[in-house]
Amino acid sequence: MNQYSYCVMTQGLPKTKRGLERRAQLLHAAEVVIGDKGFSMASIADITREAETALGTFYIYFRSKEEIFRELVLEMGRLTRAMVAEAVTEAPDRLAAERAGLHAFLSFVADRPALYRIVEEARFVDPEAYRNYFTSFARAYAAQLRRAQAAGEITEGDAEIRAWALMGISKTLGERFVLWEDKPDIDRVVEETFRMISEGLVP
């Protein structure tokens, strides 16, 4: 899968390889245009121009700008979960998984800043998609933390609260130390954050 490959849903999709490729091309164009201009300023004409396709082609695959926006939010969720899951596969314990997962997430933000900005804008454009994005991620995250607690890899605590707290850390770091920086030093950010997560603030 290349940098701009898109996962696809199994219902209502084109039947041909060419159709799937054209749909992915439109999604990529929407990511670029909406990520740059914002939802309200971006037009379907802008998206098809970026995709180098006819305006009418858009409506073969999507009913509206709102629909393609929601699909991009769903895509961010799918890609993020898959990317983090792959990054932590070889981690020997939960703390190592936290370090690997944070590094993978910040690297993803650096690679796909427009998609990250789209998810942030969903808070106002599509609150339901925004909420679903984070709650589905938190549900899986909390389950992983519970398993780590049961295995004695981390201390006991409320897994749901911890999942949201750790997600909040990653989300804020992605904005401050990746989106706001020309040359983000992801390794430095990960090491400092991991030290706080693993050792706490108690001197």
N, C-alpha and C positions, 0 to 999 in steps of 0.2 A: 504494500500500500504506500503510495507516494505521499508527499507532504499534504496534498490537497485532495486525497481520496476521501470519499464520504461513505459512511455506513448507510445502509438503506433499510427502510421498513418493508415488510413483506406484503402489504396491502396497498392497492392503488398505485403500483409502480409500473413503469414502462416494461413491456415484455421483451424488448430487444436490447442487445448490448449497446447499440447506438443510442437508443432512448435513455438508457441508464447513464451513459456518458454525457449526454446533453443535459440531463437533469443535474448531474454532479457539476457540470460546467456552470449552470445557472446558480447553483448553491455557492460555488466558489466566488462567482462574480458578486453575489449578494453579500457575502462575507466581506469582500474588499470594499464595496461601495457603502454599505450600511455601517461597517466598522469605521470608515473614514468620515462620512458625512453625518452619521446619525440617522435614526429611523425616519424622523419627520422630514428631513431634507433630501433623503434618497428617494428616487423615483424608480418605477419599473423600467422606464426608458433608460435610466442610468445603468440599471442592472443588465439589461439586454445589450446595451452598448459595450459594457465591460466584457460581457460574454461573447461579443461579436456574433450575435444572432438576431433574428427578426423579433420585433415586439410581440407579434402574435404567438411566437414559439413559447413565450413565458406561460401563457394560459393553457398550453397543452399539459403542463406539469404542475402548475400552482394556480389556485383560484385568486390569490391576492397577495399583496405585499406582506400583510399580516401572517399569512400562512407560511411563506418562505422564511419569515423572521422566526416564527415558532419552530420551524424545522431546524434552523441554525442553533437555537437554544438546546433542542433535543440532541443535536449533533455534538455540541460541546459536552453534554452529559455523557453520551456514549463514548466519545473519544477519551475524555478525562478518566472515566472509570477503567477503560481498557488499558490506557497508558500507565496508570498507577498500579493496576493489578499486575501488569507485566514487569514493572520496575521492582516490585517487592517480592516477586516469585522466589528469588534465591536468598532472601533475607533470612538469617538464622533465628531471629526473634523479633518481637514487636518493636522494640526500640530501633533496631536496625531498619525495620520496615518503615518507621516514621521518617528516618533520615532519607532513605531512598525515595519514598513517596513524595516528600517535600521537594527534593531535588528534581524529580521528574515533572512535578506540577509546575514549578517555576520555569523549567526549561520549555515546557509546553506553552506557557504564557509568552515567553520570549519568541517562540516560533510562530505563534498564532495570536498576536496581540489584538487583531480586529475581532476575532471570535470571542475573546475574553471581554472586550468592550461591549459586544452585543449582549452577552449574558448580563452584564451590569445594567445595560439600558432596559433589559426586560423587566426590571423592577417597576418601571413606569409604563412601558408599552404593553407588556403581557404579564401581569403579576402572577397569574396562575402558573404559567410556564416557569417563571422565576422561582416560585415557591416549590414547585415539583422538582426542579433541577436540584435544589439544595436538600430537600427532604429525602429524596431517593438516595442521594449520595450519603447523607448522614445516617440513614437506616443501615446501609451496608457497612459503613465505618464503625458504627456502634456495635454491630455484630462481631466485627473483627476484634474490637477492644474487649468484648466479653469473653471471647475465646482466649485472648491473651491473659486476661485475669484468671480464668480457670486453669490455665497452664502455669501460673505463677510467674509470668514474664513481666507483668506490671502490677502496681499496687491496686487494691480494691477501690472502687469508686463508681459514680454514676456514669455509665458508658455513653448515654445519650448526651449529657451535658459535656462530657469530655470530647465527644465527636464534634459537636458544634463549636466548642472552644478551639480545637485544633484546626478545624476548617476555617474559622475566622482568622486565625493567625496566617494560614496559607493565603487566603484571599487578600488580606491587607498587605502582606509582603509582596504579592504579585503586582499590586498596584504601585506601591511606593518604590520598591527596589528593582522592578522590571520595567513596567510601563513608563515610569518617570525618569528612567536612566537611559542614556545613550548606549552605554556599555555596562550592562548589569554584571555585578560580580556575584553570581549565583552561589558559588562555593563558599564564599565568606558569609553570605546570608544564611545558608543552610547550617554551617558549622556553629554560628552564634545561636541560632534558633534551637538547634538540636541540643546544645549545651544547656539551654534554659529548660527545655522539655525534659531532658533526662536527669538534671541535677536540681532543678527548681531555682528559686531566688534566695533560699535560706543560706546565709553565709556559713 
